[in-house]
Amino acid sequence: MKIDYEFDFNGWITILVIIWFLYIVGILISNFFLHESENGKYSGKLTFWEDRIQVGNNEYNLEQINKIEFIGAYDIKGMFVNSILEFSPHLSNGLDNQFFLILKNGEKIKCNFLQTESEKIELFNEIFIHYHKKGIISWLQLLEILNIQDYDEIQKFKKEITIANIG
């Protein structure tokens, strides 16, 4: 007596494909609401004062500072960063912003800093205009920080600063 154990896998393959598809869609949807992981540790605040800049626990008077620069200072916490079909988190942690402080003695201090919607550097335009007038931030860097790109806006802004300097 011969017993055949035949089993029809056609239905199972369809079920496995559906389960796999739902799993992939679930991962994509869950990553859509996740923030990037934060590498490193927080070492304090970056604070801009009229007469000094504080980096963590260290304060530097404007007289000590030769130049300040911001590199890629557009990363804002919660900003959408990846394409929809990537399996990595889609929301930025807001820490991919770099600040360089170059002192007159040649020392260079570099730090990454956090930007949020309520604490974007472009919102602190008065302090950066002050730094520009003191000569520690360049005109192009100031325009970049304040996100002024249109030619007419640049000319209008230039007139406002010139009038403020005269008055």
Secondary structure, 3 states (H helix, E strand, C coil): CCCCCCCCCHHHHHHHHHHHHHHHHHHHHHHHCCECCCCCCCCCCEEECCCEEEECCEEEEHHHEEEEEEECCCCCCCCECCCCCCCCCCECCCCCEEEEEEECCCCEEEEEECCCHHHCHHHCHHHHHHHHHHCCCCHHHHHHHCCCCCHHHHHHHHHHHHHHHHC
